[in-house]
Amino acid sequence: MNMNKSGLVNEISKKSRLTKAQVRQIVDETFEYIAYRLSKGDKFQILGFGTFSVKKRASRDGTNPQTGEKIKIDAKNLPVFTPGKKLVEKVNKGKKDF
């Protein structure tokens, strides 16, 4: 099952008895805050769930696949998620319902 943000909001709204607008605001603010902390170079850990961090990718040489021309690919920062132990256990346990 693939789920987008609207699906997440709908499921949490049903479970929590909060309105979709309230849940959407909480989800949006949560994602924004995580992105903000990562943009500052911080790690963001949710105990039992996992850790969001930033991995620095060095610049490198590449090839344009259309022209074969050699190009320089700039260095960049990539967000990375490392699952926590409890999340891994829940995934492997295969809980059937929310």
N, C-alpha and C positions, 0 to 999 in steps of 0.2 A: 504494500500500500504506500503510495506516495502521498504526502500531505503538504499543502502550502500553508501560508500564514493564516488565511481565512479559515481553513479547516481546523487548524490548531485553536484559533479563537472560538470557533463553534463548539468544539469538544470540551474545552475548559469552561466555557459559559454554561453548558449543560450540566457539567459535574459540580460546578462551584455555586450555582445560582446567582452569579454576577451577570450583569447585562453584557452583551457582545461589545458594546462601546467601552465599558469598563475594562474588560479583558483585553481588547485591542490596545487600549492606552497602556496597560501594564506590559503587554508583550512588546509594543513599540519602544517604550521607555527602557525595558530590560535590554533589548537588542542594541539600542543606541548607547546605553551606558557601557555595555561590554565593548562595543566598537571604539568608544571614546577612550576607555582604559588601555586597549590594545594600541591605539594611535599614539599614546603616551609612552609606549614601550613596556607597560606593565603586564603581568600575568593576571588572569582572573580565574579564581578557583571557586567552584561550587562543590563543597564537600559532599562526597557520595555520588556525585554526577561526573565531574571531570574538570579539566583545566584548559582554558583558552590561553594561547600564548602567541608570540610572533617569532617566526623563523626568518632570518636574513638570508636571502638568496643573492649570491655574488653575481656581478656582471659576467657575461660570457659571450663567446662568439657563436654565431648561428648562421643559417643559410635561409634565404628567402625561397620558399618552396616553388613559387611561380617563376622566378627568374634565375634561381641558382646563385644569385649574388650573395657574397659574404656580408653579414651585418653584425652590428654590435648590439647585444641585448643588455639593457640597463639593469643594474642591481635593483632589487625591490624587497619589500617586506611582505611576507605571506602569513595570514592567520592560520593557526594550527589548533586542532582540538585533540586532547589526549583523554580518553575515557577513564573514569575512576573505577576503583575495584567494585563498588556496589552496583554501578551501571553495568559493568561487564557480567557480574553475577546475575542480574535481572535479565539481561539479554539471553544468557545461556540457560536460564531457568525457564524462559518462554512463558511468562505470565499471560493468561488468556484474555483478561479484560482490563479495562481502565477503571 
